Amino acid sequence: MSTLQLQLRALACVPAYLLTLWSGPAQAALDPPATDLAGALQAATARDPETAQLRLRQAAAEAGVQVAQGLTPAPAAVSLHHLSDRLNQNLGRREWEVELGAPLWLPGQRQASLDTARHALAESQARLNWRRLQLSGELREAWWLVAQARAANTLAQQRLQTAQALQAEVLRRYQHGDLARVDANLARTEALSAQAELMEAGQKARQSEQAYANLTGAEPPAKLPPETIPATGTSADLDHPQWQALQATTALASDKLALQDASDRAPPELAVRWTQQRSDALNPYDQAIGVKLTLPLSSGPRVRQDSALARAELTQAEMALARAREHIDRGIAQARSELDMAAQQLTLAQERSQLTADNLQLAQKAFSLGEQDLNALLRARLADHEAQSALIQQTLARDAAISRLRQALGLLPEETQP
C-alpha cells in the first residue's frame, strides 16, 4: 500500500474537526477568533443589533420600576401667576400667585404600576436570554457549515494529490510503452476533474467562513470542536429560554390589564396655592393660602377601548404560551430523531469506507501487476474517495445533530475544556 493510501485510510478514521483543515486567506481587520462555540457566542452577542436594543429596553424597564416606586405617578409642577395694571392705569394694583400641584395615585394604581414595571424588567431579561439562544442557533449552523466546507476542501486536496501521483505514474509507463495513450488521457482527465473540484470546494469554504465572520466579527478557528451530547429529558424544560420569555410576556400582559382596570380615569391632582395681592398702591398686600383638589371624570367609551386592547394583548400572549410547550416538545423529538439517524448513518459510512479502502488496495496492486486496466483503478479510487468523503461529512453531520439537539433543549454553548 502506498503512503498516500495509508494517509487516506487514516483520514477516514479521524473526525474532520480534529484535523487542521484549510482555512483560506486571513481576513483583515477581524478580531482574534474564538476557540469554541461559547466564545463565538459572546462575540456574536456583542455585535448583535437586536441584543443592543433589548438592553436599552432593559434600562428603560429599570427606570420604570423607579418611577412606580415614587410617591406620585408623575412629578410635581410649579406654576407662577402675576397680575399688574402698570400698562394702563398704573394705580399700583399687584397680584402674585404661586401654585404647587402633584398628581395622586388612584386606589390600587400604585401597586398595579409597580407589578407591571417589575414584570417588564423580568420580561426584558427573559427576551435577552431568548435572543442569546436564537443567536446560538444561527452560530451553530454557521459553525458546522464551515466544518463541512473545510472537510470537503481537504478531501478535494487529497483527491488532487492522488490524481497527480497517478498521472505521473501512468505517463511514465506510457513513455515506456507499458500503457496506451488512452490511459494517459484518462489519468489527465482525472487530474483536471480533481482540480476543478478543489476550486469549487475552496470557494464554498471561503463563503462559509465569511458567513461565520459576519456573525462574530472574527474568522473561524482552525479547529472546530464539537459539543457534548446533553443528558436532558425528552420534553421541554421550564427553564427553556423561549418558554421563560413567553411566560414573562404573559405575566406582563396580565399586569397591564390590571393596571388599566385600576386607571379608569386620569389621576386626581392636589395643589397648594399661595396668593399675595393689593388693589392699589395705598393698600397693603393681602396674603392667602388655599388647597385645590382636581378630580377628573371617567370616560366610559375610552376606558372600555383601553381595557379591550389590554385584554386582547393578554389573550394573544396566553395563546402563544400555550402553543410554545407543544412547539418546543416537537422540536426536541425531531432533533433526537435526527441525531439517532445521523449516528446510524455514521456506522454505515464507517463500514463502507473500510470496504472501499480494501478494494482500492486490491485494485492498485492489480493495476501495478498489469492484471487490471486503468478504468478499474479509477473506479476504485472514485468509490473510495466518495466513501471517505461520506464518512467525514457524516461525522460532522452527527456533531451538527448534537448541536441541534442542544439548541432544541434551550441549552447555550459551553466552554470547551482545554
KEMAR-661157 format. One record per residue (C-alpha): x, y, z; residue in three letters; residue number from 1. Coordinates in nm, 4 decimals, decimal comma. Example, Ala and Ser with C-alpha at 12.3 -4.5 7.8 and 13.67 -1.06 7.14 Angstrom:
> 1,2300 | -0,4500 | 0,7800 | ALA | 1
> 1,3670 | -0,1060 | 0,7140 | SER | 2
//
This chain:
> 0,0000 | 0,0000 | 0,0000 | MET | 1
> 0,1349 | 0,3430 | -0,0915 | SER | 2
> 0,1964 | 0,6229 | 0,1593 | THR | 3
> -0,0877 | 0,8240 | 0,0091 | LEU | 4
> -0,3305 | 0,5334 | 0,0500 | GLN | 5
> -0,2266 | 0,4983 | 0,4138 | LEU | 6
> -0,2983 | 0,8665 | 0,4619 | GLN | 7
> -0,6424 | 0,8263 | 0,3085 | LEU | 8
> -0,7262 | 0,5360 | 0,5370 | ARG | 9
> -0,6040 | 0,7277 | 0,8402 | ALA | 10
> -0,8126 | 1,0250 | 0,7326 | LEU | 11
> -1,1235 | 0,8049 | 0,7274 | ALA | 12
> -1,0732 | 0,7099 | 1,0922 | CYS | 13
> -1,0158 | 1,0594 | 1,2262 | VAL | 14
> -1,3051 | 1,3087 | 1,2684 | PRO | 15
> -1,2652 | 1,6078 | 1,0439 | ALA | 16
> -1,2840 | 1,8582 | 1,3288 | TYR | 17
> -0,9602 | 1,7120 | 1,4712 | LEU | 18
> -0,7749 | 1,7897 | 1,1540 | LEU | 19
> -0,6061 | 2,1173 | 1,0786 | THR | 20
> -0,8127 | 2,1997 | 0,7757 | LEU | 21
> -0,7607 | 2,4560 | 0,5074 | TRP | 22
> -0,8710 | 2,7963 | 0,6311 | SER | 23
> -0,8187 | 3,0176 | 0,3273 | GLY | 24
> -0,6557 | 3,3621 | 0,3276 | PRO | 25
> -0,6739 | 3,5541 | 0,6517 | ALA | 26
> -0,9340 | 3,8266 | 0,6620 | GLN | 27
> -0,8051 | 4,1666 | 0,7593 | ALA | 28
> -0,9442 | 4,3802 | 1,0397 | ALA | 29
> -1,1075 | 4,0886 | 1,2208 | LEU | 30
> -1,0946 | 4,0169 | 1,5925 | ASP | 31
> -0,8974 | 3,7179 | 1,7262 | PRO | 32
> -1,1043 | 3,4031 | 1,6615 | PRO | 33
> -1,2850 | 3,2300 | 1,9467 | ALA | 34
> -1,1687 | 2,8780 | 2,0224 | THR | 35
> -1,5146 | 2,7309 | 2,0907 | ASP | 36
> -1,8831 | 2,7998 | 2,0406 | LEU | 37
> -1,9176 | 2,9702 | 2,3799 | ALA | 38
> -1,6564 | 3,2314 | 2,2887 | GLY | 39
> -1,8066 | 3,2737 | 1,9439 | ALA | 40
> -2,1496 | 3,3337 | 2,1009 | LEU | 41
> -2,0035 | 3,6044 | 2,3223 | GLN | 42
> -1,8569 | 3,7773 | 2,0165 | ALA | 43
> -2,1812 | 3,7440 | 1,8197 | ALA | 44
> -2,3851 | 3,8821 | 2,1093 | THR | 45
> -2,1610 | 4,1863 | 2,1409 | ALA | 46
> -2,2264 | 4,2881 | 1,7781 | ARG | 47
> -2,5958 | 4,1934 | 1,7535 | ASP | 48
> -2,8238 | 4,4979 | 1,6956 | PRO | 49
> -3,1311 | 4,3277 | 1,8433 | GLU | 50
> -2,9420 | 4,2456 | 2,1624 | THR | 51
> -2,8361 | 4,6093 | 2,1924 | ALA | 52
> -3,1985 | 4,7183 | 2,1536 | GLN | 53
> -3,3137 | 4,4716 | 2,4185 | LEU | 54
> -3,0526 | 4,6026 | 2,6600 | ARG | 55
> -3,1835 | 4,9546 | 2,6102 | LEU | 56
> -3,5344 | 4,8266 | 2,6809 | ARG | 57
> -3,3997 | 4,6675 | 2,9961 | GLN | 58
> -3,2551 | 5,0000 | 3,1067 | ALA | 59
> -3,5920 | 5,1645 | 3,0395 | ALA | 60
> -3,7650 | 4,8930 | 3,2447 | ALA | 61
> -3,5294 | 4,9574 | 3,5367 | GLU | 62
> -3,6196 | 5,3254 | 3,5217 | ALA | 63
> -3,9879 | 5,2264 | 3,5095 | GLY | 64
> -3,9514 | 5,0432 | 3,8399 | VAL | 65
> -3,8077 | 5,3571 | 3,9994 | GLN | 66
> -4,0985 | 5,5622 | 3,8635 | VAL | 67
> -4,3525 | 5,3166 | 4,0016 | ALA | 68
> -4,1879 | 5,3343 | 4,3437 | GLN | 69
> -4,2361 | 5,7130 | 4,3572 | GLY | 70
> -4,4810 | 5,8912 | 4,5856 | LEU | 71
> -4,6710 | 6,0310 | 4,2876 | THR | 72
> -4,7432 | 5,8860 | 3,9412 | PRO | 73
> -4,5789 | 6,1907 | 3,7815 | ALA | 74
> -4,3523 | 6,4748 | 3,9019 | PRO | 75
> -4,4999 | 6,7715 | 4,0826 | ALA | 76
> -4,5448 | 7,1000 | 3,8925 | ALA | 77
> -4,4998 | 7,4626 | 3,9998 | VAL | 78
> -4,6898 | 7,7498 | 3,8378 | SER | 79
> -4,6382 | 8,1253 | 3,8862 | LEU | 80
> -4,9012 | 8,3898 | 3,8098 | HIS | 81
> -4,8597 | 8,7711 | 3,8217 | HIS | 82
> -5,1173 | 9,0449 | 3,7530 | LEU | 83
> -5,0434 | 9,4201 | 3,7257 | SER | 84
> -5,2138 | 9,7399 | 3,5949 | ASP | 85
> -4,8824 | 9,9061 | 3,5118 | ARG | 86
> -4,9513 | 9,9191 | 3,1378 | LEU | 87
> -5,2829 | 10,1059 | 3,1645 | ASN | 88
> -5,3957 | 10,2806 | 3,4863 | GLN | 89
> -5,0763 | 10,2138 | 3,6866 | ASN | 90
> -5,2559 | 10,2616 | 4,0231 | LEU | 91
> -5,0369 | 10,0052 | 4,1916 | GLY | 92
> -5,2607 | 9,7010 | 4,1576 | ARG | 93
> -5,0488 | 9,3912 | 4,2021 | ARG | 94
> -5,1261 | 9,0225 | 4,2372 | GLU | 95
> -4,8909 | 8,7253 | 4,2782 | TRP | 96
> -4,9895 | 8,3625 | 4,2831 | GLU | 97
> -4,7720 | 8,0517 | 4,3283 | VAL | 98
> -4,9189 | 7,7032 | 4,2989 | GLU | 99
> -4,7540 | 7,3662 | 4,3693 | LEU | 100
> -4,9508 | 7,0707 | 4,2407 | GLY | 101
> -4,8885 | 6,6975 | 4,2157 | ALA | 102
> -5,0923 | 6,4078 | 4,0723 | PRO | 103
> -5,2125 | 6,1362 | 4,3101 | LEU | 104
> -5,2285 | 5,7592 | 4,2732 | TRP | 105
> -5,5713 | 5,6143 | 4,2220 | LEU | 106
> -5,6732 | 5,3344 | 4,4619 | PRO | 107
> -5,4710 | 5,0231 | 4,3701 | GLY | 108
> -5,2950 | 5,2016 | 4,0870 | GLN | 109
> -4,9531 | 5,2293 | 4,2516 | ARG | 110
> -4,9237 | 4,8568 | 4,3286 | GLN | 111
> -5,0502 | 4,7660 | 3,9826 | ALA | 112
> -4,7976 | 5,0038 | 3,8277 | SER | 113
> -4,5162 | 4,8566 | 4,0368 | LEU | 114
> -4,6117 | 4,4996 | 3,9419 | ASP | 115
> -4,6203 | 4,5983 | 3,5753 | THR | 116
> -4,2803 | 4,7660 | 3,5935 | ALA | 117
> -4,1194 | 4,4688 | 3,7678 | ARG | 118
> -4,2609 | 4,2228 | 3,5175 | HIS | 119
> -4,1467 | 4,4482 | 3,2313 | ALA | 120
> -3,7949 | 4,4256 | 3,3751 | LEU | 121
> -3,8204 | 4,0474 | 3,4066 | ALA | 122
> -3,9535 | 4,0205 | 3,0515 | GLU | 123
> -3,6657 | 4,2254 | 2,9105 | SER | 124
> -3,4149 | 3,9909 | 3,0762 | GLN | 125
> -3,6039 | 3,6847 | 2,9510 | ALA | 126
> -3,6083 | 3,8302 | 2,5994 | ARG | 127
> -3,2326 | 3,8809 | 2,6215 | LEU | 128
> -3,1860 | 3,5165 | 2,7167 | ASN | 129
> -3,4092 | 3,4039 | 2,4311 | TRP | 130
> -3,2167 | 3,6209 | 2,1883 | ARG | 131
> -2,8922 | 3,4583 | 2,3035 | ARG | 132
> -3,0452 | 3,1190 | 2,2272 | LEU | 133
> -3,1539 | 3,2380 | 1,8817 | GLN | 134
> -2,8014 | 3,3629 | 1,8142 | LEU | 135
> -2,6698 | 3,0266 | 1,9311 | SER | 136
> -2,8829 | 2,8548 | 1,6665 | GLY | 137
> -2,7528 | 3,0800 | 1,3892 | GLU | 138
> -2,3976 | 3,0371 | 1,5117 | LEU | 139
> -2,4202 | 2,6593 | 1,5407 | ARG | 140
> -2,5402 | 2,6308 | 1,1812 | GLU | 141
> -2,2592 | 2,8576 | 1,0582 | ALA | 142
> -2,0053 | 2,6669 | 1,2701 | TRP | 143
> -2,0856 | 2,3301 | 1,1136 | TRP | 144
> -2,1198 | 2,4705 | 0,7633 | LEU | 145
> -1,7596 | 2,5883 | 0,7974 | VAL | 146
> -1,6523 | 2,2457 | 0,9240 | ALA | 147
> -1,8263 | 2,0645 | 0,6380 | GLN | 148
> -1,6904 | 2,3024 | 0,3741 | ALA | 149
> -1,3374 | 2,2718 | 0,5099 | ARG | 150
> -1,3618 | 1,8929 | 0,5172 | ALA | 151
> -1,4779 | 1,8879 | 0,1557 | ALA | 152
> -1,1879 | 2,1138 | 0,0628 | ASN | 153
> -0,9379 | 1,8867 | 0,2385 | THR | 154
> -1,0772 | 1,5812 | 0,0606 | LEU | 155
> -1,0560 | 1,7634 | -0,2707 | ALA | 156
> -0,6906 | 1,8371 | -0,1993 | GLN | 157
> -0,6321 | 1,4704 | -0,1206 | GLN | 158
> -0,8033 | 1,3672 | -0,4439 | ARG | 159
> -0,5924 | 1,6080 | -0,6473 | LEU | 160
> -0,2696 | 1,4819 | -0,4914 | GLN | 161
> -0,3703 | 1,1235 | -0,5626 | THR | 162
> -0,4707 | 1,2066 | -0,9201 | ALA | 163
> -0,1453 | 1,3902 | -0,9877 | GLN | 164
> 0,0562 | 1,0990 | -0,8488 | ALA | 165
> -0,1400 | 0,8579 | -1,0673 | LEU | 166
> -0,0951 | 1,0817 | -1,3698 | GLN | 167
> 0,2807 | 1,0856 | -1,3193 | ALA | 168
> 0,2915 | 0,7052 | -1,2899 | GLU | 169
> 0,0723 | 0,6493 | -1,5967 | VAL | 170
> 0,2757 | 0,8968 | -1,8000 | LEU | 171
> 0,5967 | 0,7190 | -1,7050 | ARG | 172
> 0,4561 | 0,3813 | -1,8062 | ARG | 173
> 0,3107 | 0,5259 | -2,1269 | TYR | 174
> 0,6505 | 0,6640 | -2,2226 | GLN | 175
> 0,7982 | 0,3182 | -2,1654 | HIS | 176
> 0,5279 | 0,1603 | -2,3801 | GLY | 177
> 0,3546 | -0,0267 | -2,0963 | ASP | 178
> 0,0278 | 0,1671 | -2,1272 | LEU | 179
> -0,1728 | 0,3074 | -2,4147 | ALA | 180
> -0,2245 | 0,6734 | -2,4899 | ARG | 181
> -0,5891 | 0,6443 | -2,3899 | VAL | 182
> -0,4738 | 0,5557 | -2,0360 | ASP | 183
> -0,2595 | 0,8706 | -2,0236 | ALA | 184
> -0,5602 | 1,0759 | -2,1338 | ASN | 185
> -0,7783 | 0,9148 | -1,8667 | LEU | 186
> -0,5238 | 0,9964 | -1,5958 | ALA | 187
> -0,5006 | 1,3549 | -1,7188 | ARG | 188
> -0,8810 | 1,3832 | -1,7219 | THR | 189
> -0,8948 | 1,2609 | -1,3622 | GLU | 190
> -0,6379 | 1,5208 | -1,2557 | ALA | 191
> -0,8313 | 1,8009 | -1,4263 | LEU | 192
> -1,1569 | 1,6854 | -1,2651 | SER | 193
> -0,9907 | 1,6806 | -0,9220 | ALA | 194
> -0,8510 | 2,0294 | -0,9782 | GLN | 195
> -1,1960 | 2,1641 | -1,0687 | ALA | 196
> -1,3434 | 2,0003 | -0,7578 | GLU | 197
> -1,0776 | 2,1643 | -0,5413 | LEU | 198
> -1,1526 | 2,5087 | -0,6849 | MET | 199
> -1,5234 | 2,4693 | -0,6150 | GLU | 200
> -1,4619 | 2,3343 | -0,2648 | ALA | 201
> -1,2254 | 2,6223 | -0,1859 | GLY | 202
> -1,4859 | 2,8754 | -0,2936 | GLN | 203
> -1,7528 | 2,7168 | -0,0714 | LYS | 204
> -1,5092 | 2,7118 | 0,2214 | ALA | 205
> -1,4395 | 3,0830 | 0,1817 | ARG | 206
> -1,8105 | 3,1621 | 0,1581 | GLN | 207
> -1,8902 | 2,9679 | 0,4765 | SER | 208
> -1,6061 | 3,1396 | 0,6625 | GLU | 209
> -1,7329 | 3,4797 | 0,5500 | GLN | 210
> -2,0836 | 3,3971 | 0,6750 | ALA | 211
> -1,9349 | 3,2997 | 1,0114 | TYR | 212
> -1,7302 | 3,6218 | 1,0227 | ALA | 213
> -2,0445 | 3,8263 | 0,9578 | ASN | 214
> -2,1908 | 3,6829 | 1,2791 | LEU | 215
> -1,8903 | 3,7048 | 1,5092 | THR | 216
> -1,6609 | 3,9660 | 1,3569 | GLY | 217
> -1,3746 | 3,7128 | 1,3511 | ALA | 218
> -1,2603 | 3,4302 | 1,1300 | GLU | 219
> -1,3389 | 3,0724 | 1,2390 | PRO | 220
> -1,0782 | 2,8913 | 1,4478 | PRO | 221
> -0,8524 | 2,6335 | 1,2839 | ALA | 222
> -1,0171 | 2,3543 | 1,4832 | LYS | 223
> -1,3926 | 2,3342 | 1,5366 | LEU | 224
> -1,4591 | 2,1196 | 1,8455 | PRO | 225
> -1,7999 | 1,9534 | 1,8814 | PRO | 226
> -2,0446 | 1,9880 | 2,1687 | GLU | 227
> -2,1259 | 1,7149 | 2,4168 | THR | 228
> -2,4428 | 1,5088 | 2,3957 | ILE | 229
> -2,6925 | 1,6505 | 2,6507 | PRO | 230
> -2,8355 | 1,4252 | 2,9185 | ALA | 231
> -3,1618 | 1,6233 | 2,9378 | THR | 232
> -3,5033 | 1,4568 | 2,9108 | GLY | 233
> -3,7180 | 1,4364 | 2,6015 | THR | 234
> -3,9707 | 1,7089 | 2,6907 | SER | 235
> -3,9455 | 2,0842 | 2,7205 | ALA | 236
> -3,7962 | 2,2133 | 3,0424 | ASP | 237
> -3,9488 | 2,5079 | 3,2258 | LEU | 238
> -3,6046 | 2,6724 | 3,2109 | ASP | 239
> -3,6149 | 2,6851 | 2,8303 | HIS | 240
> -3,5401 | 3,0482 | 2,7320 | PRO | 241
> -3,8293 | 3,0636 | 2,4854 | GLN | 242
> -4,0738 | 2,9329 | 2,7459 | TRP | 243
> -3,9417 | 3,1769 | 3,0050 | GLN | 244
> -3,9715 | 3,4709 | 2,7652 | ALA | 245
> -4,3302 | 3,3899 | 2,6641 | LEU | 246
> -4,4259 | 3,3291 | 3,0267 | GLN | 247
> -4,2815 | 3,6686 | 3,1211 | ALA | 248
> -4,4735 | 3,8289 | 2,8344 | THR | 249
> -4,7968 | 3,6717 | 2,9589 | THR | 250
> -4,7367 | 3,7928 | 3,3141 | ALA | 251
> -4,6627 | 4,1416 | 3,1853 | LEU | 252
> -4,9810 | 4,1472 | 2,9763 | ALA | 253
> -5,1831 | 4,0385 | 3,2797 | SER | 254
> -5,0340 | 4,3192 | 3,4872 | ASP | 255
> -5,1050 | 4,5701 | 3,2117 | LYS | 256
> -5,4697 | 4,4682 | 3,2182 | LEU | 257
> -5,4803 | 4,5070 | 3,5984 | ALA | 258
> -5,3162 | 4,8468 | 3,5682 | LEU | 259
> -5,5694 | 4,9502 | 3,3069 | GLN | 260
> -5,8554 | 4,8448 | 3,5325 | ASP | 261
> -5,7038 | 5,0488 | 3,8171 | ALA | 262
> -5,6575 | 5,3512 | 3,5882 | SER | 263
> -6,0141 | 5,4086 | 3,4724 | ASP | 264
> -5,9602 | 5,7845 | 3,4761 | ARG | 265
> -5,6819 | 6,0409 | 3,4799 | ALA | 266
> -5,5114 | 6,0714 | 3,8196 | PRO | 267
> -5,6512 | 6,3348 | 4,0602 | PRO | 268
> -5,4336 | 6,6319 | 4,1400 | GLU | 269
> -5,3739 | 6,8021 | 4,4725 | LEU | 270
> -5,2408 | 7,1588 | 4,4657 | ALA | 271
> -5,1404 | 7,4133 | 4,7314 | VAL | 272
> -5,1858 | 7,7774 | 4,6302 | ARG | 273
> -5,0343 | 8,0909 | 4,7862 | TRP | 274
> -5,1512 | 8,4359 | 4,6757 | THR | 275
> -5,0416 | 8,7924 | 4,7533 | GLN | 276
> -5,2410 | 9,0895 | 4,6173 | GLN | 277
> -5,3399 | 9,4538 | 4,6648 | ARG | 278
> -5,5964 | 9,6730 | 4,4875 | SER | 279
> -5,3799 | 9,9895 | 4,4667 | ASP | 280
> -5,0601 | 10,1430 | 4,5982 | ALA | 281
> -5,2336 | 10,2829 | 4,9086 | LEU | 282
> -5,3487 | 9,9455 | 5,0418 | ASN | 283
> -5,1229 | 9,6806 | 5,1965 | PRO | 284
> -5,0752 | 9,3371 | 5,0440 | TYR | 285
> -5,3205 | 9,0645 | 5,1415 | ASP | 286
> -5,1957 | 8,7047 | 5,1564 | GLN | 287
> -5,3903 | 8,3797 | 5,1370 | ALA | 288
> -5,3218 | 8,0085 | 5,1229 | ILE | 289
> -5,5569 | 7,7603 | 4,9602 | GLY | 290
> -5,5836 | 7,3930 | 4,8626 | VAL | 291
> -5,7216 | 7,2679 | 4,5311 | LYS | 292
> -5,8257 | 6,9104 | 4,4511 | LEU | 293
> -5,8967 | 6,8193 | 4,0876 | THR | 294
> -6,0955 | 6,5004 | 4,0240 | LEU | 295
> -6,1109 | 6,4066 | 3,6518 | PRO | 296
> -6,4267 | 6,2306 | 3,5382 | LEU | 297
> -6,4151 | 5,8868 | 3,3813 | SER | 298
> -6,4870 | 5,8374 | 3,0134 | SER | 299
> -6,6753 | 5,5103 | 2,9653 | GLY | 300
> -6,6014 | 5,4501 | 2,5937 | PRO | 301
> -6,2333 | 5,5363 | 2,6348 | ARG | 302
> -6,1972 | 5,3068 | 2,9353 | VAL | 303
> -6,3663 | 5,0193 | 2,7500 | ARG | 304
> -6,1408 | 5,0732 | 2,4483 | GLN | 305
> -5,8187 | 5,0663 | 2,6517 | ASP | 306
> -5,9383 | 4,7680 | 2,8537 | SER | 307
> -6,0279 | 4,5744 | 2,5387 | ALA | 308
> -5,6845 | 4,6401 | 2,3892 | LEU | 309
> -5,5135 | 4,5218 | 2,7068 | ALA | 310
> -5,7323 | 4,2116 | 2,7210 | ARG | 311
> -5,6550 | 4,1319 | 2,3556 | ALA | 312
> -5,2817 | 4,1570 | 2,4294 | GLU | 313
> -5,3223 | 3,9175 | 2,7225 | LEU | 314
> -5,5206 | 3,6687 | 2,5141 | THR | 315
> -5,2557 | 3,6709 | 2,2423 | GLN | 316
> -4,9783 | 3,6138 | 2,4973 | ALA | 317
> -5,1688 | 3,3259 | 2,6608 | GLU | 318
> -5,2248 | 3,1548 | 2,3248 | MET | 319
> -4,8586 | 3,1917 | 2,2308 | ALA | 320
> -4,7562 | 3,0428 | 2,5661 | LEU | 321
> -4,9970 | 2,7513 | 2,5229 | ALA | 322
> -4,8537 | 2,6687 | 2,1799 | ARG | 323
> -4,4937 | 2,7119 | 2,2890 | ALA | 324
> -4,4769 | 2,3947 | 2,5010 | ARG | 325
> -4,6042 | 2,1807 | 2,2148 | GLU | 326
> -4,3708 | 2,3520 | 1,9676 | HIS | 327
> -4,0670 | 2,3010 | 2,1919 | ILE | 328
> -4,1547 | 1,9355 | 2,2550 | ASP | 329
> -4,1898 | 1,8673 | 1,8822 | ARG | 330
> -3,8563 | 2,0339 | 1,8142 | GLY | 331
> -3,6831 | 1,8199 | 2,0794 | ILE | 332
> -3,8370 | 1,4993 | 1,9437 | ALA | 333
> -3,7331 | 1,5863 | 1,5895 | GLN | 334
> -3,3788 | 1,6751 | 1,6989 | ALA | 335
> -3,3417 | 1,3442 | 1,8858 | ARG | 336
> -3,4699 | 1,1533 | 1,5836 | SER | 337
> -3,2207 | 1,3321 | 1,3567 | GLU | 338
> -2,9368 | 1,2516 | 1,5969 | LEU | 339
> -3,0309 | 0,8824 | 1,6044 | ASP | 340
> -3,0462 | 0,8752 | 1,2244 | MET | 341
> -2,7111 | 1,0524 | 1,1929 | ALA | 342
> -2,5491 | 0,8003 | 1,4306 | ALA | 343
> -2,6846 | 0,5066 | 1,2286 | GLN | 344
> -2,5685 | 0,6584 | 0,9003 | GLN | 345
> -2,2246 | 0,7170 | 1,0519 | LEU | 346
> -2,1976 | 0,3462 | 1,1337 | THR | 347
> -2,2871 | 0,2586 | 0,7747 | LEU | 348
> -2,0378 | 0,5108 | 0,6411 | ALA | 349
> -1,7621 | 0,3572 | 0,8536 | GLN | 350
> -1,8321 | 0,0106 | 0,7139 | GLU | 351
> -1,8447 | 0,1436 | 0,3592 | ARG | 352
> -1,5124 | 0,3252 | 0,3961 | SER | 353
> -1,3425 | 0,0065 | 0,5154 | GLN | 354
> -1,4704 | -0,1883 | 0,2146 | LEU | 355
> -1,3750 | 0,0740 | -0,0436 | THR | 356
> -1,0301 | 0,1156 | 0,1103 | ALA | 357
> -0,9738 | -0,2581 | 0,0820 | ASP | 358
> -1,0988 | -0,2601 | -0,2762 | ASN | 359
> -0,8695 | 0,0296 | -0,3630 | LEU | 360
> -0,5706 | -0,1571 | -0,2227 | GLN | 361
> -0,6552 | -0,4624 | -0,4323 | LEU | 362
> -0,7159 | -0,2536 | -0,7455 | ALA | 363
> -0,3880 | -0,0679 | -0,7007 | GLN | 364
> -0,1986 | -0,3969 | -0,6692 | LYS | 365
> -0,3741 | -0,5490 | -0,9714 | ALA | 366
> -0,3013 | -0,2398 | -1,1817 | PHE | 367
> 0,0664 | -0,2459 | -1,0824 | SER | 368
> 0,0860 | -0,6118 | -1,1906 | LEU | 369
> -0,0978 | -0,5429 | -1,5146 | GLY | 370
> -0,3958 | -0,7591 | -1,4194 | GLU | 371
> -0,6485 | -0,4735 | -1,4422 | GLN | 372
> -0,6768 | -0,1722 | -1,6665 | ASP | 373
> -0,6735 | 0,1931 | -1,5593 | LEU | 374
> -1,0534 | 0,2255 | -1,5744 | ASN | 375
> -1,0925 | -0,0308 | -1,2966 | ALA | 376
> -0,8396 | 0,1528 | -1,0824 | LEU | 377
> -1,0079 | 0,4881 | -1,1424 | LEU | 378
> -1,3449 | 0,3422 | -1,0453 | ARG | 379
> -1,1950 | 0,2052 | -0,7256 | ALA | 380
> -1,0330 | 0,5411 | -0,6473 | ARG | 381
> -1,3577 | 0,7269 | -0,7105 | LEU | 382
> -1,5551 | 0,4872 | -0,4919 | ALA | 383
> -1,3003 | 0,5199 | -0,2114 | ASP | 384
> -1,2952 | 0,8999 | -0,2419 | HIS | 385
> -1,6729 | 0,9133 | -0,2192 | GLU | 386
> -1,6734 | 0,6762 | 0,0797 | ALA | 387
> -1,4104 | 0,8753 | 0,2704 | GLN | 388
> -1,5978 | 1,1964 | 0,1922 | SER | 389
> -1,9232 | 1,0427 | 0,3155 | ALA | 390
> -1,7530 | 0,9239 | 0,6348 | LEU | 391
> -1,6126 | 1,2640 | 0,7240 | ILE | 392
> -1,9282 | 1,4504 | 0,6261 | GLN | 393
> -2,1403 | 1,2043 | 0,8218 | GLN | 394
> -1,9172 | 1,2519 | 1,1264 | THR | 395
> -1,9758 | 1,6237 | 1,1008 | LEU | 396
> -2,3487 | 1,5668 | 1,0429 | ALA | 397
> -2,3617 | 1,3685 | 1,3684 | ARG | 398
> -2,1834 | 1,6513 | 1,5532 | ASP | 399
> -2,4169 | 1,9086 | 1,3970 | ALA | 400
> -2,7154 | 1,6978 | 1,5084 | ALA | 401
> -2,5827 | 1,7097 | 1,8655 | ILE | 402
> -2,5718 | 2,0888 | 1,8440 | SER | 403
> -2,9265 | 2,0994 | 1,7073 | ARG | 404
> -3,0483 | 1,8841 | 1,9956 | LEU | 405
> -2,8847 | 2,1182 | 2,2460 | ARG | 406
> -3,0475 | 2,4076 | 2,0617 | GLN | 407
> -3,3912 | 2,2418 | 2,0799 | ALA | 408
> -3,3436 | 2,1829 | 2,4521 | LEU | 409
> -3,2622 | 2,5513 | 2,5023 | GLY | 410
> -2,9010 | 2,4881 | 2,6077 | LEU | 411
> -2,6398 | 2,7519 | 2,5318 | LEU | 412
> -2,2882 | 2,6530 | 2,4172 | PRO | 413
> -2,0500 | 2,5562 | 2,6941 | GLU | 414
> -1,6835 | 2,6428 | 2,7158 | GLU | 415
> -1,4601 | 2,3664 | 2,5891 | THR | 416
> -1,2114 | 2,2337 | 2,8410 | GLN | 417
> -0,8534 | 2,2814 | 2,7229 | PRO | 418
//
